[in-house]
Amino acid sequence: MDNSQGTRGSVRFSVKSGEQVLAASPVLRNADPAHPLTARLDGVRYLDLVVDNGGDGNGNDHADWGEARLTC
């Protein structure tokens, strides 16, 4: 979560290939620490980094993929 929203907002991060979810975070709120995600990318041709609202609408949902990196 981006710290700019105080205590408001909730999001879920996921790494997807098409409809397949390769990794997902729990619902995160602004007070939560960063949550690392690791996904196996063997055979993956297309990759999406997705941020969804945490189930309560998208108000105040500011998210950052901090230090995202892909390694082969």
C-alpha positions as CSV (number, residue, x, y, z in Angstrom):
1,M,0.0,0.0,0.0
2,D,1.1,3.5,-0.6
3,N,1.6,5.4,2.6
4,S,-0.1,8.5,1.3
5,Q,-3.6,7.4,2.4
6,G,-3.1,7.3,6.1
7,T,-5.2,4.4,7.5
8,R,-7.6,4.2,4.6
9,G,-7.6,1.8,1.6
10,S,-7.2,-1.9,1.0
11,V,-5.7,-3.8,-1.9
12,R,-4.7,-7.3,-3.1
13,F,-1.7,-7.8,-5.3
14,S,-1.5,-10.7,-7.7
15,V,0.8,-12.0,-10.5
16,K,-1.1,-13.6,-13.3
17,S,-0.5,-15.3,-16.6
18,G,-3.8,-15.1,-18.5
19,E,-6.5,-16.3,-16.1
20,Q,-3.9,-18.3,-14.0
21,V,-3.0,-16.7,-10.7
22,L,0.7,-17.4,-10.1
23,A,1.0,-15.6,-6.7
24,A,-1.3,-13.4,-4.6
25,S,-1.1,-11.4,-1.4
26,P,-3.7,-11.3,1.3
27,V,-5.8,-8.2,1.5
28,L,-3.4,-5.5,2.6
29,R,-4.2,-2.2,4.4
30,N,-2.1,0.9,4.7
31,A,-0.8,0.0,8.2
32,D,0.4,-3.4,6.9
33,P,4.1,-4.0,6.1
34,A,5.2,-4.8,2.5
35,H,4.3,-8.3,1.5
36,P,6.8,-10.2,-0.8
37,L,5.4,-12.2,-3.7
38,T,7.4,-14.9,-5.5
39,A,6.1,-16.7,-8.6
40,R,7.5,-19.5,-10.8
41,L,7.6,-18.2,-14.4
42,D,8.5,-21.5,-16.2
43,G,6.8,-21.5,-19.5
44,V,5.0,-18.2,-19.0
45,R,4.9,-16.0,-22.1
46,Y,2.8,-13.1,-20.8
47,L,2.7,-11.7,-17.3
48,D,0.3,-9.3,-15.6
49,L,1.0,-7.5,-12.3
50,V,-2.5,-6.8,-10.9
51,V,-3.8,-4.7,-8.1
52,D,-7.4,-5.2,-7.1
53,N,-9.5,-3.4,-4.4
54,G,-9.6,-5.3,-1.1
55,G,-13.3,-6.0,-1.4
56,D,-14.6,-2.6,-0.1
57,G,-14.5,-0.5,-3.3
58,N,-11.5,1.4,-4.7
59,G,-11.7,4.5,-2.6
60,N,-8.2,5.5,-1.3
61,D,-6.6,2.4,-2.9
62,H,-3.2,3.6,-3.8
63,A,-0.7,0.8,-4.4
64,D,3.0,0.5,-5.5
65,W,4.9,-2.5,-6.8
66,G,8.0,-1.5,-4.9
67,E,11.3,-2.9,-6.2
68,A,9.5,-5.3,-8.6
69,R,12.0,-7.4,-10.5
70,L,12.1,-10.5,-12.8
71,T,15.0,-12.9,-12.8
72,C,15.8,-15.7,-15.2
